[in-house]
């Protein structure tokens, strides 16, 4: 077991909150359209910070725990890219002006970090009390993977979002944006702007992704410290990464397939881990093998996506959905 002192927790949380405040605080203080160069530099910086942290961590506690951190980071970074995919869909659906997109991202990233911290604490408590939770988490991931693969060629319908529907029925929503405000007045009545509805959609999306990502990371490691840091560093810099990759996401046509394979693999790993606790003859999947499988799947799906788009420039990628029904090709390419 990894022994983490109160001082290490304090310093780590302070580092993450400081980086988060720097990233989001600068964006909030100076709303603007983020250009490619700025997004590239920021993305590289935050990825470099995550790598340096992992190397220092591994040097201090051993490469066994270090490999768990890097495997968890790669999984969470991959899932965060799919999260960005849905963010792009939401902002396009509601035609969010470019100068307000940073505000939406600030809210989305901060809420995602908060929700994942809550689910990490809950997941760690459940796993320590009930060993069969490994089986439950594993089955949840396998079912999620099957559903994601089945509906890999569709995007979630934002207008089907429960919170969005309830808000539209119960609140007065203006048709136009009012600067960066969430609330305004319309015909003498207090009303919410479309930006408020966008934040509701983003928030509920964060909740769904947190429910998927936490079982996935616990399939890599049972250490709450590693789970938290891998998630936190995967989310840091997500704002810049959004502006960097939003023009490239349409090219990752096999992203949903790759994520479905990874989730299924981790689900099987969790089930085997549960079985091994009952009978030593049940094999387990090592962290190093997990890291290799995840890296190979992501590399193959990325290369295959680029080849497919080169052969058929009209095709576009989809984030995938857990519930939607497949649409015909004519709709997918519209």
C-alpha contacts under 8 A as a table, 3 or more apart, distances in Angstrom:
res1	aa1	res2	aa2	distance
1	X	223	X	7.53
2	X	61	X	7.88
2	X	65	X	7.89
2	X	223	X	6.79
4	X	8	X	6.26
4	X	9	X	6.88
4	X	225	X	7.47
5	X	8	X	5.25
5	X	9	X	6.45
6	X	9	X	5.12
6	X	10	X	6.07
7	X	10	X	5.03
7	X	11	X	6.08
8	X	11	X	5.20
8	X	12	X	5.97
9	X	12	X	5.17
9	X	13	X	6.06
9	X	225	X	7.84
10	X	13	X	5.32
10	X	14	X	6.03
11	X	14	X	5.05
11	X	15	X	6.09
12	X	15	X	5.09
12	X	16	X	6.24
12	X	229	X	7.99
13	X	16	X	5.14
13	X	17	X	5.99
14	X	17	X	5.21
14	X	18	X	5.90
15	X	18	X	5.09
15	X	19	X	6.20
16	X	19	X	5.19
16	X	20	X	6.02
16	X	232	X	7.05
16	X	233	X	7.61
17	X	20	X	4.95
17	X	21	X	5.91
18	X	21	X	5.10
18	X	22	X	6.10
19	X	22	X	5.03
19	X	23	X	6.12
19	X	236	X	7.48
20	X	23	X	5.19
20	X	24	X	5.94
20	X	25	X	7.78
20	X	236	X	6.41
21	X	24	X	5.35
21	X	25	X	5.11
21	X	26	X	7.88
22	X	25	X	5.23
22	X	26	X	5.97
23	X	26	X	5.72
23	X	27	X	6.55
23	X	236	X	8.00
23	X	237	X	7.07
24	X	27	X	5.05
24	X	28	X	6.11
24	X	106	X	5.74
25	X	28	X	5.12
25	X	29	X	6.06
26	X	29	X	5.13
26	X	30	X	6.20
27	X	30	X	5.38
27	X	31	X	5.74
27	X	32	X	7.81
27	X	102	X	6.49
27	X	103	X	7.59
27	X	106	X	7.83
28	X	31	X	5.83
28	X	102	X	7.42
28	X	103	X	6.53
28	X	106	X	7.70
31	X	99	X	6.02
31	X	100	X	7.06
31	X	102	X	6.77
31	X	103	X	7.63
32	X	98	X	7.67
32	X	99	X	5.04
32	X	100	X	7.82
32	X	102	X	7.69
33	X	98	X	5.87
33	X	99	X	5.37
34	X	38	X	6.52
34	X	39	X	6.51
34	X	240	X	7.83
34	X	243	X	6.56
35	X	38	X	5.58
35	X	39	X	6.27
35	X	243	X	7.47
36	X	39	X	5.13
36	X	40	X	5.99
36	X	243	X	7.08
36	X	244	X	5.95
37	X	40	X	5.14
37	X	41	X	6.20
38	X	41	X	5.34
38	X	42	X	6.19
38	X	240	X	7.74
39	X	42	X	5.26
39	X	43	X	6.01
39	X	240	X	4.63
39	X	241	X	6.37
39	X	243	X	6.09
39	X	244	X	5.36
40	X	43	X	5.18
40	X	44	X	6.12
40	X	240	X	7.30
40	X	241	X	7.51
40	X	244	X	6.15
41	X	44	X	5.29
41	X	45	X	6.11
42	X	45	X	5.05
42	X	46	X	6.29
42	X	237	X	6.74
42	X	240	X	6.01
42	X	241	X	7.93
43	X	46	X	5.37
43	X	47	X	6.19
43	X	237	X	5.72
43	X	238	X	7.66
43	X	240	X	5.73
43	X	241	X	5.58
43	X	244	X	7.88
44	X	47	X	5.20
44	X	48	X	5.99
45	X	48	X	5.10
45	X	49	X	6.22
46	X	49	X	4.98
46	X	50	X	6.27
46	X	233	X	7.72
46	X	236	X	6.58
46	X	237	X	5.53
47	X	50	X	5.10
47	X	51	X	6.26
47	X	233	X	7.91
47	X	237	X	7.75
48	X	51	X	5.07
48	X	52	X	6.08
49	X	52	X	5.15
49	X	53	X	6.05
50	X	53	X	5.14
50	X	54	X	6.22
50	X	233	X	5.67
50	X	234	X	7.80
51	X	54	X	5.05
51	X	55	X	6.22
52	X	55	X	5.09
52	X	56	X	6.14
53	X	56	X	5.24
53	X	57	X	5.95
54	X	57	X	4.99
54	X	58	X	5.96
54	X	66	X	6.28
54	X	69	X	6.67
54	X	70	X	6.76
55	X	58	X	5.11
55	X	59	X	6.11
55	X	66	X	7.19
56	X	59	X	5.11
56	X	60	X	6.29
57	X	60	X	5.21
57	X	61	X	6.19
57	X	62	X	7.75
57	X	66	X	6.47
58	X	61	X	5.37
58	X	62	X	4.86
58	X	63	X	4.90
58	X	64	X	7.63
58	X	65	X	6.47
58	X	66	X	4.21
58	X	67	X	7.70
59	X	62	X	5.70
59	X	63	X	6.93
59	X	66	X	7.91
61	X	65	X	6.75
61	X	66	X	7.52
62	X	65	X	5.89
62	X	66	X	6.26
63	X	66	X	4.38
63	X	67	X	5.78
64	X	67	X	5.42
64	X	68	X	6.61
65	X	68	X	5.03
65	X	69	X	6.35
65	X	226	X	7.98
66	X	69	X	5.11
66	X	70	X	6.39
67	X	70	X	5.15
67	X	71	X	6.01
67	X	287	X	6.88
67	X	288	X	6.73
67	X	291	X	7.55
68	X	71	X	5.20
68	X	72	X	5.99
68	X	220	X	6.23
68	X	221	X	5.99
68	X	226	X	7.40
68	X	287	X	6.17
69	X	72	X	5.13
69	X	73	X	5.98
69	X	221	X	7.97
69	X	226	X	5.64
69	X	227	X	7.57
69	X	229	X	7.79
69	X	230	X	5.95
70	X	73	X	4.94
70	X	74	X	6.15
70	X	230	X	7.44
70	X	291	X	7.79
71	X	74	X	5.29
71	X	75	X	6.33
71	X	220	X	6.94
71	X	287	X	7.48
71	X	290	X	7.20
71	X	291	X	5.02
71	X	294	X	7.70
72	X	75	X	5.19
72	X	76	X	6.13
72	X	217	X	5.58
72	X	220	X	6.07
72	X	221	X	7.56
72	X	226	X	7.85
72	X	227	X	7.08
72	X	230	X	5.65
72	X	231	X	7.70
73	X	76	X	5.20
73	X	77	X	5.91
73	X	230	X	4.50
73	X	231	X	6.59
73	X	233	X	7.31
73	X	234	X	5.98
74	X	77	X	5.09
74	X	78	X	6.10
74	X	234	X	7.83
74	X	294	X	7.83
74	X	295	X	7.94
75	X	78	X	5.19
75	X	79	X	6.30
75	X	216	X	7.71
75	X	217	X	7.26
75	X	294	X	7.35
76	X	79	X	5.03
76	X	80	X	5.99
76	X	213	X	6.71
76	X	217	X	7.28
76	X	230	X	7.02
76	X	231	X	6.01
76	X	234	X	5.86
77	X	80	X	4.96
77	X	81	X	6.34
77	X	231	X	7.97
77	X	234	X	4.85
77	X	235	X	7.32
78	X	81	X	5.25
78	X	82	X	6.72
78	X	259	X	7.50
79	X	82	X	5.13
79	X	83	X	6.24
79	X	209	X	7.88
79	X	213	X	7.10
79	X	259	X	7.33
80	X	83	X	4.67
80	X	84	X	6.17
80	X	234	X	7.14
80	X	235	X	6.96
80	X	238	X	7.77
81	X	84	X	4.92
81	X	85	X	6.31
82	X	85	X	4.88
82	X	86	X	6.65
82	X	255	X	7.78
82	X	256	X	7.79
82	X	319	X	6.12
83	X	86	X	5.32
83	X	87	X	6.39
83	X	205	X	7.83
83	X	206	X	7.76
83	X	209	X	7.07
84	X	87	X	4.80
84	X	88	X	6.20
84	X	242	X	6.16
84	X	246	X	7.83
85	X	88	X	5.21
85	X	89	X	6.49
85	X	246	X	7.45
85	X	249	X	6.79
85	X	318	X	7.93
85	X	319	X	5.85
86	X	89	X	4.96
86	X	90	X	6.18
86	X	155	X	7.90
86	X	156	X	7.64
86	X	205	X	7.82
86	X	319	X	6.49
87	X	90	X	5.11
87	X	91	X	6.15
87	X	202	X	6.81
88	X	91	X	5.24
88	X	92	X	6.02
88	X	246	X	6.81
89	X	92	X	5.14
89	X	93	X	5.97
89	X	155	X	7.96
90	X	93	X	5.10
90	X	94	X	6.26
90	X	158	X	6.49
90	X	198	X	6.97
90	X	201	X	7.27
90	X	202	X	7.48
91	X	94	X	5.32
91	X	95	X	5.67
91	X	96	X	5.18
91	X	101	X	7.58
91	X	198	X	7.29
92	X	95	X	4.82
92	X	96	X	6.64
93	X	158	X	7.59
94	X	194	X	7.25
94	X	198	X	7.02
96	X	100	X	6.67
96	X	101	X	6.42
96	X	195	X	7.43
97	X	100	X	5.58
97	X	101	X	6.58
98	X	101	X	5.30
98	X	102	X	7.88
99	X	102	X	6.86
100	X	103	X	5.40
100	X	104	X	6.72
100	X	180	X	6.20
101	X	104	X	5.14
101	X	105	X	6.25
102	X	105	X	4.98
102	X	106	X	6.09
102	X	239	X	7.14
103	X	106	X	5.11
103	X	107	X	6.45
103	X	180	X	7.89
104	X	107	X	5.31
104	X	108	X	6.14
104	X	195	X	7.92
104	X	198	X	7.62
104	X	199	X	6.40
104	X	202	X	7.89
105	X	108	X	4.88
105	X	109	X	5.93
105	X	239	X	5.92
106	X	109	X	5.44
106	X	110	X	6.11
106	X	239	X	7.19
107	X	110	X	5.34
107	X	111	X	6.01
107	X	199	X	7.30
108	X	111	X	5.28
108	X	112	X	6.00
108	X	199	X	7.42
108	X	202	X	5.93
108	X	203	X	6.25
108	X	206	X	7.01
109	X	112	X	5.00
109	X	113	X	6.20
109	X	235	X	6.73
109	X	236	X	7.97
109	X	238	X	7.19
109	X	239	X	7.55
110	X	113	X	5.27
110	X	114	X	6.32
111	X	114	X	5.05
111	X	115	X	6.05
111	X	203	X	6.84
111	X	206	X	7.15
112	X	115	X	5.21
112	X	116	X	6.08
112	X	203	X	7.77
112	X	206	X	5.33
112	X	207	X	7.31
112	X	210	X	7.14
112	X	235	X	7.91
113	X	116	X	5.26
113	X	117	X	6.17
113	X	231	X	7.74
113	X	232	X	6.52
113	X	235	X	7.10
114	X	117	X	5.20
114	X	118	X	6.39
115	X	118	X	5.16
115	X	119	X	6.22
115	X	206	X	7.64
115	X	207	X	6.77
115	X	210	X	6.58
116	X	119	X	5.01
116	X	120	X	5.86
116	X	210	X	5.56
116	X	214	X	7.07
116	X	228	X	7.93
116	X	231	X	7.52
117	X	120	X	5.11
117	X	121	X	6.35
117	X	228	X	6.72
118	X	121	X	5.36
118	X	122	X	6.29
119	X	122	X	4.90
119	X	123	X	5.77
119	X	210	X	7.26
119	X	211	X	7.57
119	X	214	X	6.76
120	X	123	X	5.07
120	X	124	X	5.97
120	X	214	X	6.44
120	X	224	X	6.78
120	X	227	X	7.12
120	X	228	X	6.91
121	X	124	X	5.26
121	X	125	X	6.22
121	X	224	X	7.41
122	X	125	X	5.19
122	X	126	X	6.24
123	X	126	X	5.14
123	X	127	X	6.14
123	X	214	X	7.47
123	X	215	X	7.74
124	X	127	X	5.24
124	X	128	X	6.18
124	X	222	X	7.39
124	X	224	X	6.37
125	X	128	X	5.26
125	X	129	X	6.30
126	X	129	X	5.23
126	X	130	X	5.79
126	X	133	X	6.74
127	X	130	X	5.33
127	X	131	X	5.76
127	X	132	X	7.84
127	X	133	X	5.74
127	X	134	X	6.87
128	X	131	X	6.92
130	X	133	X	5.75
131	X	134	X	6.05
131	X	135	X	7.92
131	X	274	X	6.98
132	X	135	X	5.19
132	X	136	X	6.51
132	X	274	X	6.68
133	X	136	X	4.78
133	X	137	X	5.90
134	X	137	X	5.19
134	X	138	X	6.00
134	X	270	X	5.55
134	X	271	X	6.36
134	X	273	X	7.25
134	X	274	X	5.61
135	X	138	X	5.06
135	X	139	X	6.15
135	X	270	X	6.36
135	X	271	X	4.92
135	X	274	X	5.84
136	X	139	X	5.25
136	X	140	X	6.13
137	X	140	X	5.09
137	X	141	X	6.28
137	X	215	X	5.51
137	X	267	X	7.07
137	X	270	X	7.11
138	X	141	X	5.22
138	X	142	X	6.30
138	X	215	X	7.44
138	X	219	X	7.69
138	X	266	X	7.17
138	X	267	X	3.88
138	X	268	X	6.14
138	X	269	X	7.33
138	X	270	X	4.89
138	X	271	X	5.28
139	X	142	X	5.05
139	X	143	X	6.13
139	X	267	X	6.17
139	X	268	X	7.86
139	X	271	X	7.29
140	X	143	X	5.27
140	X	144	X	6.06
140	X	267	X	7.39
141	X	144	X	4.96
141	X	145	X	6.00
141	X	212	X	7.16
141	X	215	X	7.12
141	X	216	X	7.06
141	X	263	X	5.68
141	X	264	X	6.10
141	X	266	X	7.36
141	X	267	X	4.96
142	X	145	X	5.03
142	X	146	X	6.25
142	X	263	X	6.57
142	X	264	X	4.67
142	X	265	X	7.90
142	X	267	X	5.25
142	X	268	X	7.19
143	X	146	X	5.15
143	X	147	X	6.24
143	X	264	X	7.99
144	X	147	X	5.19
144	X	148	X	6.01
144	X	212	X	7.85
144	X	260	X	7.66
144	X	263	X	7.52
144	X	264	X	7.94
144	X	322	X	6.98
145	X	148	X	5.08
145	X	149	X	6.05
145	X	259	X	7.64
145	X	260	X	4.34
145	X	261	X	6.75
145	X	263	X	5.55
145	X	264	X	5.35
146	X	149	X	5.17
146	X	150	X	6.11
146	X	260	X	6.90
146	X	264	X	7.64
147	X	150	X	5.06
147	X	151	X	6.24
147	X	321	X	7.47
147	X	322	X	5.14
147	X	323	X	7.23
148	X	151	X	5.29
148	X	152	X	5.53
148	X	256	X	6.89
148	X	257	X	7.67
148	X	260	X	5.93
148	X	320	X	5.87
148	X	321	X	5.75
148	X	322	X	5.28
149	X	152	X	4.90
149	X	256	X	6.84
149	X	257	X	5.77
149	X	260	X	5.70
149	X	320	X	7.62
151	X	154	X	5.80
151	X	320	X	5.54
151	X	321	X	5.43
151	X	322	X	6.57
151	X	323	X	7.38
151	X	324	X	6.50
151	X	325	X	6.62
151	X	326	X	5.98
152	X	256	X	5.50
152	X	257	X	6.48
152	X	318	X	6.77
152	X	319	X	6.94
152	X	320	X	4.16
152	X	321	X	6.54
153	X	317	X	7.39
153	X	318	X	5.53
153	X	319	X	7.58
153	X	320	X	5.85
153	X	326	X	6.68
153	X	327	X	7.84
153	X	332	X	7.36
154	X	318	X	5.56
154	X	319	X	6.85
154	X	320	X	5.12
154	X	321	X	6.25
154	X	324	X	7.06
154	X	325	X	7.56
154	X	326	X	6.00
154	X	327	X	6.85
154	X	332	X	7.09
155	X	318	X	5.50
155	X	319	X	5.45
155	X	320	X	5.21
155	X	321	X	5.83
155	X	324	X	7.74
156	X	319	X	7.61
156	X	320	X	6.88
156	X	321	X	5.30
156	X	324	X	6.66
157	X	160	X	5.51
157	X	161	X	7.28
157	X	324	X	7.86
158	X	161	X	5.41
158	X	164	X	7.84
158	X	201	X	7.07
159	X	164	X	6.66
159	X	165	X	6.84
160	X	164	X	7.52
160	X	165	X	6.92
161	X	164	X	5.27
161	X	165	X	6.24
161	X	201	X	6.94
162	X	165	X	5.19
162	X	166	X	6.18
163	X	166	X	5.16
163	X	167	X	6.03
163	X	200	X	6.58
163	X	201	X	7.14
163	X	204	X	7.44
164	X	167	X	5.16
164	X	168	X	6.12
164	X	197	X	6.22
164	X	200	X	6.52
164	X	201	X	6.33
165	X	168	X	5.21
165	X	169	X	6.28
166	X	169	X	5.21
166	X	170	X	6.00
167	X	170	X	5.20
167	X	171	X	5.47
167	X	197	X	7.29
168	X	171	X	5.60
168	X	172	X	7.07
168	X	173	X	6.65
169	X	172	X	7.97
171	X	191	X	6.92
171	X	192	X	7.14
172	X	190	X	7.56
172	X	191	X	4.93
172	X	192	X	6.23
173	X	191	X	5.71
173	X	192	X	5.00
173	X	193	X	5.62
173	X	194	X	6.58
174	X	177	X	7.39
174	X	186	X	7.05
174	X	191	X	6.69
174	X	192	X	6.38
174	X	193	X	5.21
174	X	194	X	6.54
175	X	193	X	7.35
175	X	194	X	6.88
176	X	193	X	7.00
176	X	194	X	6.96
177	X	180	X	7.37
177	X	181	X	7.69
177	X	193	X	5.81
177	X	194	X	6.11
177	X	195	X	6.83
178	X	181	X	5.69
178	X	182	X	7.91
178	X	184	X	7.21
178	X	193	X	6.73
180	X	195	X	7.50
181	X	184	X	7.00
181	X	193	X	7.03
181	X	195	X	7.31
182	X	192	X	5.81
182	X	193	X	5.33
182	X	194	X	7.63
182	X	195	X	5.77
182	X	196	X	4.95
183	X	190	X	7.27
183	X	191	X	5.80
183	X	192	X	4.41
183	X	193	X	5.77
183	X	196	X	7.48
184	X	190	X	5.97
184	X	191	X	5.34
184	X	192	X	5.96
184	X	193	X	6.74
185	X	188	X	5.88
185	X	189	X	5.28
185	X	190	X	4.47
185	X	191	X	5.35
185	X	192	X	7.92
186	X	189	X	5.22
186	X	190	X	6.33
186	X	191	X	6.16
192	X	195	X	7.91
192	X	196	X	6.14
192	X	197	X	7.88
193	X	196	X	5.50
193	X	197	X	7.14
194	X	197	X	5.10
194	X	198	X	6.24
195	X	198	X	4.94
195	X	199	X	6.29
196	X	199	X	5.19
196	X	200	X	6.42
197	X	200	X	5.05
197	X	201	X	6.33
198	X	201	X	5.11
198	X	202	X	6.17
199	X	202	X	4.95
199	X	203	X	5.95
200	X	203	X	5.10
200	X	204	X	6.25
201	X	204	X	5.38
201	X	205	X	6.18
202	X	205	X	5.08
202	X	206	X	6.22
203	X	206	X	5.07
203	X	207	X	6.43
204	X	207	X	5.04
204	X	208	X	6.48
205	X	208	X	5.22
205	X	209	X	6.28
206	X	209	X	5.17
206	X	210	X	6.04
207	X	210	X	5.13
207	X	211	X	6.33
208	X	211	X	5.17
208	X	212	X	6.57
209	X	212	X	5.13
209	X	213	X	5.91
210	X	213	X	5.13
210	X	214	X	5.98
211	X	214	X	6.03
211	X	215	X	7.25
212	X	215	X	6.07
212	X	216	X	6.55
213	X	216	X	4.98
213	X	217	X	6.22
214	X	217	X	5.26
214	X	218	X	6.23
215	X	218	X	5.10
215	X	219	X	6.25
216	X	219	X	5.14
216	X	220	X	7.04
216	X	263	X	6.61
216	X	266	X	6.31
216	X	267	X	7.38
217	X	220	X	5.19
217	X	221	X	6.47
217	X	227	X	6.20
218	X	221	X	5.02
218	X	222	X	5.39
218	X	223	X	7.92
218	X	227	X	6.93
219	X	222	X	7.43
219	X	266	X	5.57
219	X	267	X	6.98
219	X	269	X	6.57
219	X	270	X	5.41
220	X	266	X	7.36
220	X	287	X	6.50
220	X	290	X	7.58
221	X	226	X	7.21
221	X	227	X	6.94
222	X	227	X	7.51
223	X	226	X	5.43
223	X	227	X	6.21
224	X	227	X	4.92
224	X	228	X	5.99
225	X	228	X	5.22
225	X	229	X	6.17
226	X	229	X	5.21
226	X	230	X	5.87
227	X	230	X	5.40
227	X	231	X	6.20
228	X	231	X	5.26
228	X	232	X	5.97
229	X	232	X	4.97
229	X	233	X	5.96
230	X	233	X	5.50
230	X	234	X	6.07
231	X	234	X	5.11
231	X	235	X	6.27
232	X	235	X	5.24
232	X	236	X	6.20
233	X	236	X	5.01
234	X	237	X	7.75
234	X	238	X	7.58
235	X	238	X	5.38
236	X	239	X	7.81
237	X	240	X	5.48
237	X	241	X	6.23
238	X	241	X	4.86
238	X	242	X	6.02
239	X	242	X	5.27
239	X	243	X	6.99
240	X	243	X	5.46
240	X	244	X	6.29
241	X	244	X	4.84
241	X	245	X	6.00
242	X	245	X	5.60
242	X	246	X	5.66
243	X	246	X	5.64
243	X	247	X	7.84
244	X	247	X	7.27
245	X	248	X	4.93
245	X	249	X	5.97
246	X	249	X	5.41
246	X	250	X	7.90
247	X	250	X	6.94
248	X	251	X	5.54
248	X	252	X	7.28
249	X	252	X	5.44
249	X	317	X	6.82
250	X	253	X	6.69
250	X	316	X	4.87
250	X	317	X	4.52
250	X	318	X	7.21
251	X	305	X	6.39
251	X	306	X	6.34
251	X	309	X	6.19
251	X	316	X	6.11
251	X	317	X	5.88
252	X	255	X	5.35
252	X	301	X	7.93
252	X	302	X	6.38
252	X	305	X	5.17
252	X	306	X	6.93
252	X	316	X	7.80
252	X	317	X	5.57
253	X	256	X	7.50
253	X	305	X	5.18
253	X	308	X	7.76
253	X	309	X	7.65
253	X	315	X	7.84
253	X	316	X	6.17
253	X	317	X	3.93
253	X	318	X	6.61
254	X	257	X	5.15
254	X	258	X	6.19
254	X	301	X	5.55
254	X	302	X	7.10
254	X	304	X	7.26
254	X	305	X	5.47
254	X	317	X	7.20
255	X	258	X	5.12
255	X	259	X	6.18
255	X	298	X	7.97
255	X	301	X	6.40
255	X	302	X	7.18
255	X	305	X	7.74
255	X	317	X	7.74
255	X	319	X	7.57
256	X	259	X	5.13
256	X	260	X	6.05
256	X	318	X	7.33
256	X	319	X	6.09
256	X	320	X	5.84
257	X	260	X	5.09
257	X	261	X	6.29
257	X	301	X	7.73
258	X	261	X	5.17
258	X	262	X	6.28
258	X	297	X	6.03
258	X	298	X	6.24
258	X	301	X	5.85
259	X	262	X	5.02
259	X	263	X	6.08
260	X	263	X	5.20
260	X	264	X	6.10
261	X	264	X	5.14
261	X	265	X	6.08
261	X	297	X	7.68
262	X	265	X	5.06
262	X	266	X	6.21
262	X	294	X	6.28
262	X	297	X	7.35
263	X	266	X	5.20
263	X	267	X	6.00
264	X	267	X	4.96
264	X	268	X	6.22
265	X	268	X	5.23
265	X	269	X	6.23
266	X	269	X	4.82
266	X	270	X	6.23
266	X	290	X	7.90
267	X	270	X	5.17
267	X	271	X	6.35
268	X	271	X	5.07
268	X	272	X	6.14
269	X	272	X	5.20
269	X	273	X	6.11
269	X	284	X	6.89
269	X	285	X	5.87
270	X	273	X	4.97
270	X	274	X	6.27
271	X	274	X	5.14
271	X	275	X	6.22
272	X	275	X	4.89
272	X	276	X	5.99
272	X	282	X	6.63
272	X	283	X	6.55
272	X	284	X	5.72
272	X	285	X	7.63
273	X	276	X	5.08
273	X	277	X	6.44
273	X	283	X	7.83
273	X	284	X	5.74
273	X	285	X	7.81
274	X	277	X	5.27
274	X	278	X	6.86
275	X	278	X	5.22
275	X	279	X	6.14
275	X	280	X	7.99
275	X	282	X	5.95
276	X	279	X	4.97
276	X	280	X	5.00
276	X	281	X	6.74
276	X	282	X	4.77
276	X	283	X	6.41
276	X	284	X	6.72
277	X	280	X	6.62
279	X	282	X	5.87
280	X	283	X	7.43
285	X	289	X	6.68
285	X	290	X	6.96
286	X	289	X	5.30
286	X	290	X	6.27
287	X	290	X	4.90
287	X	291	X	6.14
288	X	291	X	5.08
288	X	292	X	6.33
289	X	292	X	5.10
289	X	293	X	6.14
290	X	293	X	5.15
290	X	294	X	6.07
291	X	294	X	5.28
291	X	295	X	6.12
292	X	295	X	5.21
292	X	296	X	6.07
293	X	296	X	5.17
293	X	297	X	6.08
294	X	297	X	5.24
294	X	298	X	6.20
295	X	298	X	5.31
295	X	299	X	6.08
296	X	299	X	5.12
296	X	300	X	5.98
297	X	300	X	5.26
297	X	301	X	6.02
298	X	301	X	5.27
298	X	302	X	6.04
299	X	302	X	5.25
299	X	303	X	6.20
300	X	303	X	5.27
300	X	304	X	5.92
301	X	304	X	5.05
301	X	305	X	5.89
302	X	305	X	5.09
302	X	306	X	6.36
303	X	306	X	5.26
303	X	307	X	6.28
304	X	307	X	5.11
304	X	308	X	6.08
305	X	308	X	5.13
305	X	309	X	6.20
306	X	309	X	5.23
306	X	310	X	6.13
307	X	310	X	5.06
307	X	311	X	6.27
308	X	311	X	5.15
308	X	312	X	6.04
309	X	312	X	4.94
309	X	313	X	4.96
309	X	314	X	7.51
309	X	315	X	6.38
309	X	316	X	7.65
310	X	313	X	5.73
312	X	315	X	5.93
313	X	316	X	7.93
314	X	333	X	6.86
315	X	333	X	6.07
316	X	332	X	7.67
316	X	333	X	6.57
321	X	324	X	5.68
327	X	331	X	6.21
327	X	332	X	6.57
328	X	331	X	5.58
328	X	332	X	6.46
329	X	332	X	4.90
329	X	333	X	6.15
330	X	333	X	5.47
330	X	334	X	6.34
331	X	334	X	5.14
